[in-house]
Amino acid sequence: MSGLKRSGVLDAGAALIGLALVAGTAAQPAAEQHAPPPPAVGYPIAVLQTLDKVTGRVRRVEAPIDRAQRFGTLEITVRTCRQRPPEETPETAAFLEVMEIKPSEAPRRLFTGWMFASSPALSALQHPVYDVWVIDCKSASPSSPGSR
């Protein structure tokens, strides 16, 4: 009989723990249980890294949103740069448009889309001479006009 009592006590204990867990989650409002993650924060400047594969030149470029930057024959325009809030897994992403402009040819669109700092190969610019990838987003520098 003592085996049955122990079994009954364990079953009753498990039931009480289950009720406590259900009661704990039921006490939270539905909005808190399924709240969407906070939105990514937008920044006015994207920090890009560029590589000229022929010369080996690596350059860091601070590209303001919606202002074209030249690198060799490329014209790079950042449309938005976003970072996740600090309480989430770090991620930086930028939406880029890259055109190739050669003197004797019509401009050619090489890339339009999102680039991710944590996975540069996920969405990369395919070019035989140049590489471009996103490093970071940043606020306007204190010395830049209009940031005071």
C-alpha positions in Angstrom: 0.0 0.0 0.0 2.9 2.4 0.7 3.8 2.1 -3.1 0.3 3.2 -4.0 0.5 6.1 -1.6 3.8 7.3 -3.0 2.5 7.0 -6.5 -0.6 9.0 -5.6 1.5 11.7 -3.9 3.8 12.0 -6.9 0.8 12.2 -9.2 -0.8 14.9 -7.0 2.5 16.8 -6.9 2.8 16.7 -10.6 -0.8 18.0 -11.0 -0.1 20.9 -8.6 3.1 21.9 -10.5 1.1 21.7 -13.8 -1.6 23.9 -12.4 0.9 26.4 -11.1 2.5 26.6 -14.5 -0.8 27.1 -16.2 -1.9 29.7 -13.6 1.4 31.6 -14.1 0.9 31.9 -17.8 -2.8 32.7 -17.5 -2.0 35.5 -15.2 -0.1 37.4 -18.0 -2.2 39.4 -20.4 -2.4 37.9 -23.9 -0.5 41.0 -25.3 2.5 40.2 -23.2 2.5 36.5 -24.1 2.7 37.1 -27.9 4.1 40.6 -28.2 6.0 41.1 -31.5 9.8 41.9 -31.2 10.7 45.6 -31.1 11.3 47.0 -34.6 14.9 47.5 -35.9 16.3 50.9 -35.4 17.1 53.0 -38.5 20.3 55.0 -38.8 21.3 57.8 -41.2 24.7 56.4 -42.2 25.8 52.9 -43.4 29.4 51.8 -42.9 30.5 49.7 -45.9 33.7 48.0 -46.6 34.9 47.9 -50.2 37.6 45.8 -51.9 39.3 46.3 -55.2 40.4 42.7 -56.1 42.9 43.9 -58.7 44.9 46.4 -56.5 44.0 44.8 -53.2 42.8 48.2 -51.9 40.4 47.9 -49.0 38.4 51.0 -48.0 35.9 51.8 -45.4 33.1 54.1 -46.7 30.5 56.0 -44.6 27.6 56.2 -46.9 24.7 58.6 -46.0 21.2 57.3 -46.8 20.1 58.2 -50.4 23.4 59.7 -51.4 25.4 57.9 -54.1 29.0 57.0 -53.3 31.6 56.2 -56.0 34.1 53.3 -55.8 35.9 52.7 -59.0 33.2 52.2 -61.7 30.6 51.5 -59.0 28.0 53.9 -57.8 26.6 52.7 -54.4 23.4 54.1 -52.9 22.2 53.0 -49.5 18.4 53.3 -49.1 18.2 52.3 -45.5 20.4 51.0 -42.7 18.9 49.1 -39.7 20.1 47.4 -36.6 18.3 45.3 -34.1 17.8 46.7 -30.6 20.5 45.8 -28.0 18.3 43.3 -26.2 18.1 41.1 -29.3 20.6 39.1 -31.3 22.9 41.6 -33.0 22.2 42.1 -36.7 22.9 45.0 -39.1 21.3 45.2 -42.5 21.3 47.7 -45.3 19.3 48.0 -48.5 21.7 48.9 -51.3 21.5 49.7 -55.0 24.7 49.3 -56.9 25.2 50.5 -60.5 28.2 50.1 -62.7 29.0 53.2 -64.7 31.6 53.0 -67.4 32.4 55.9 -69.7 31.5 54.3 -73.0 28.5 52.2 -71.8 25.0 52.7 -70.4 24.8 52.4 -66.6 24.1 48.8 -65.6 22.4 47.8 -62.4 24.5 45.1 -60.6 22.7 44.7 -57.3 19.5 45.7 -55.5 18.7 44.2 -52.2 19.5 43.7 -48.5 23.0 42.9 -47.3 23.6 41.6 -43.8 26.7 42.2 -41.8 26.5 38.8 -40.0 26.2 36.9 -43.3 27.9 38.8 -46.2 27.7 35.8 -48.5 24.0 35.5 -48.1 23.3 38.4 -50.4 26.5 39.5 -52.1 27.4 41.7 -55.0 28.7 39.5 -57.8 31.5 41.5 -59.6 34.9 40.3 -61.0 36.8 43.4 -59.7 34.9 44.8 -56.7 33.4 43.5 -53.4 31.2 45.6 -51.2 29.7 44.5 -47.8 28.0 46.1 -44.9 29.9 46.5 -41.6 27.7 48.7 -39.4 25.1 51.5 -39.2 25.9 54.7 -37.3 24.4 58.0 -36.3 25.7 61.2 -37.8 29.1 62.1 -36.6 29.4 65.1 -34.2 31.5 67.1 -36.6 29.1 66.7 -39.6 27.0 69.8 -40.4 23.4 69.6 -39.3 24.1 67.2 -36.4 24.3 70.0 -33.8 
